[in-house]
Amino acid sequence: MIAENLVSDSVIPLRTSDTGDEALGMMGDFYVKHLPVVNNTQLLGLLSEDDILNNDVEEAVGSYQLSLPHMRVLSSDHVYEVMRVLADFKLTVVPVVDAQGNYTGLITLEDLLQFFASTSSFQDTGSIIVLEVPRRDYSLVEIARIVESEGSFILSSFISSQADATIFHVTLKVNSQDIYAILSTFERFEYKIKASFNESDYQEALKERYDALMSYLNV
């Protein structure tokens, strides 16, 4: 999945002639805190609420000094790159440009969340296992082999850690509801199990948190 597959045209970009006051109104209408400023097909940058508040709201945004002039992703960038940019810079939207630098649309944080929520790794039932693994010992091949040895397979996985940490927290989603045998095998191979969740119990709580996040984004 690449950025161009998630591009939305439901949020209108700003023109250079739009005022800061009009930009604030549009941000309120679309429930975002950032909007791209576009001159025809040329992306001039990303305007934030702070940019507006640091300038005269009666002036055209084309006269503003944008704090995020180079914030964009390519239409060919992977969705993980989109996620990284949104997270690293705490954005609510990210503009998308083609190979020639022309503005093609934008991706909202809500678009990205809904994409991940609709993938099979989230939709398919299963269970969650969180392992604590020394960085030097991490091997996804070995972890997958252990899961598969008990007749299951990994639907998705991700790693979380601090930049200089010596420990990885490896979160797995497996396709089985009954994971007792998998957990026992991990313990037998001296893996530290930090947490585990049977999705039949966990799914409702996860849905409540997702709905709460969607409600927050639409405040």
C-alpha positions in Angstrom: 0.0 0.0 0.0 1.4 3.4 -1.0 0.4 7.0 -0.3 -1.5 7.5 -3.6 -4.0 4.8 -2.5 -4.9 6.8 0.6 -5.1 10.3 -0.9 -8.3 12.1 -0.1 -9.9 15.0 -1.9 -12.5 15.5 0.8 -10.3 18.2 2.5 -9.8 21.3 0.4 -6.4 22.9 0.4 -5.9 26.6 1.0 -5.2 29.1 -1.7 -2.6 31.8 -1.2 -5.5 34.4 -1.2 -7.3 32.8 1.7 -7.0 34.7 4.9 -5.9 33.2 8.2 -9.4 33.6 9.5 -10.8 31.6 6.6 -8.1 29.0 7.2 -9.1 28.6 10.9 -12.7 28.2 9.7 -11.7 25.5 7.3 -9.7 23.7 9.9 -12.7 23.7 12.2 -14.9 22.4 9.4 -12.5 19.5 8.6 -11.5 18.8 12.3 -7.8 19.2 11.5 -5.0 21.5 12.8 -3.0 21.7 9.5 -3.8 22.5 5.9 -1.7 22.6 2.8 -1.3 25.9 0.9 -1.4 25.4 -2.8 -0.8 27.7 -5.8 -2.5 26.0 -8.8 -0.7 22.6 -8.5 2.4 23.9 -6.6 2.5 22.9 -2.9 3.9 25.9 -1.0 3.9 24.1 2.4 1.8 23.1 5.3 0.0 25.7 7.4 -0.6 25.0 11.1 -2.9 26.7 13.6 0.2 28.2 15.3 1.3 29.8 12.0 -2.1 31.6 11.8 -2.0 32.7 15.5 1.5 34.0 15.0 0.4 36.2 12.1 -2.5 38.6 11.3 -5.6 36.5 10.7 -6.9 39.2 8.3 -3.9 38.7 6.0 -3.7 36.2 3.2 -1.9 33.0 4.1 0.3 33.5 1.0 2.1 36.2 3.0 2.8 34.0 6.0 6.2 32.5 6.8 5.2 28.8 7.0 6.8 26.7 9.8 6.4 23.5 7.7 7.3 24.5 4.1 8.8 21.2 3.1 6.4 18.8 4.8 5.1 16.3 2.2 5.3 12.7 1.1 5.6 11.3 -2.4 2.6 9.5 -3.9 4.9 6.5 -4.3 5.9 6.4 -0.6 4.9 3.4 1.5 2.1 3.9 4.0 4.7 3.3 6.8 6.5 6.5 5.6 3.2 8.3 5.8 2.7 7.1 9.3 6.3 8.1 10.3 5.9 11.6 9.0 2.5 12.1 10.7 3.8 10.7 14.0 7.2 12.4 14.1 5.8 15.9 13.4 2.5 15.4 15.2 0.5 16.3 12.1 -3.2 15.9 11.5 -2.7 15.8 7.7 0.2 15.3 5.3 0.2 16.6 1.7 1.0 14.2 -1.1 2.9 15.2 -4.3 3.8 13.3 -7.5 7.2 12.7 -8.9 7.2 16.2 -10.4 6.3 17.8 -7.1 2.7 18.6 -8.1 0.1 18.5 -5.3 -2.2 15.5 -5.7 -4.1 15.6 -2.4 -3.6 14.8 1.3 -3.9 12.0 3.8 -5.5 12.7 7.2 -4.6 11.0 10.4 -8.1 9.5 10.5 -7.6 8.1 6.9 -4.5 6.3 8.1 -6.2 4.9 11.3 -9.2 3.7 9.3 -6.9 2.0 6.7 -5.1 0.0 9.4 -8.4 -0.8 11.2 -9.7 -2.3 8.0 -6.8 -4.6 7.3 -7.0 -8.3 7.8 -4.5 -8.2 10.7 -7.0 -6.1 12.6 -10.2 -7.6 11.3 -9.3 -11.3 11.6 -9.9 -12.8 15.1 -7.0 -14.0 17.1 -4.9 -13.2 20.1 -2.1 -10.8 21.1 1.2 -11.8 22.5 3.9 -9.3 23.7 7.4 -10.6 24.1 10.4 -8.9 25.8 13.4 -9.9 23.7 17.1 -8.7 24.1 18.0 -6.8 20.9 20.9 -9.1 20.2 18.7 -12.2 20.3 15.8 -10.9 18.2 14.9 -13.2 15.3 11.4 -12.9 13.7 12.2 -16.2 11.8 12.6 -18.0 15.1 9.5 -16.4 16.7 7.4 -17.3 13.6 8.8 -20.9 13.7 7.7 -21.3 17.3 4.2 -20.0 16.6 3.9 -22.2 13.5 5.1 -25.2 15.4 1.8 -25.0 17.4 -0.3 -24.9 14.3 -0.8 -21.1 14.2 0.6 -18.3 12.2 1.4 -14.6 12.7 -1.1 -12.1 11.3 1.0 -9.0 12.1 3.9 -8.0 14.2 5.7 -4.8 15.3 8.6 -3.8 17.5 8.7 -1.0 20.0 11.8 0.2 21.8 13.8 3.3 22.8 16.6 4.3 20.3 19.4 3.2 22.7 17.5 0.4 24.4 18.9 -3.1 24.6 15.4 -4.7 24.8 12.8 -5.0 22.1 9.1 -5.3 22.9 7.7 -7.5 20.1 3.9 -7.5 19.7 2.4 -10.4 17.8 -1.1 -11.0 16.6 -1.7 -14.7 15.9 -4.7 -16.3 14.3 -5.5 -18.6 17.3 -7.9 -17.9 20.2 -6.3 -20.6 22.3 -2.7 -19.7 22.8 -1.8 -21.7 25.9 0.5 -24.1 23.9 2.2 -21.1 22.1 2.9 -19.4 25.4 4.2 -22.6 26.9 6.6 -23.1 23.9 7.8 -19.5 24.2 8.6 -20.1 27.9 10.3 -23.4 27.1 12.6 -21.5 24.7 13.2 -18.9 27.5 11.3 -16.0 26.0 9.9 -13.5 28.5 6.2 -13.0 27.9 5.3 -9.5 28.9 1.6 -9.7 28.2 -1.0 -11.8 26.3 -4.6 -11.1 25.4 -7.3 -13.4 24.1 -9.0 -11.3 21.5 -12.5 -12.5 22.3 -12.1 -10.6 25.6 -9.9 -7.9 24.3 -11.7 -6.9 21.1 -14.5 -5.0 22.9 -12.1 -2.9 24.9 -10.0 -2.2 21.7 -13.2 -1.1 19.9 -14.1 1.3 22.7 -10.6 2.8 22.6 -10.8 3.2 18.8 -14.2 4.8 19.0 -13.0 7.1 21.7 -10.0 8.2 19.5 -12.3 8.8 16.5 -14.6 10.9 18.8 -11.5 12.9 20.0 -10.4 13.5 16.4 -13.9 14.8 15.5 -14.1 17.2 18.5 
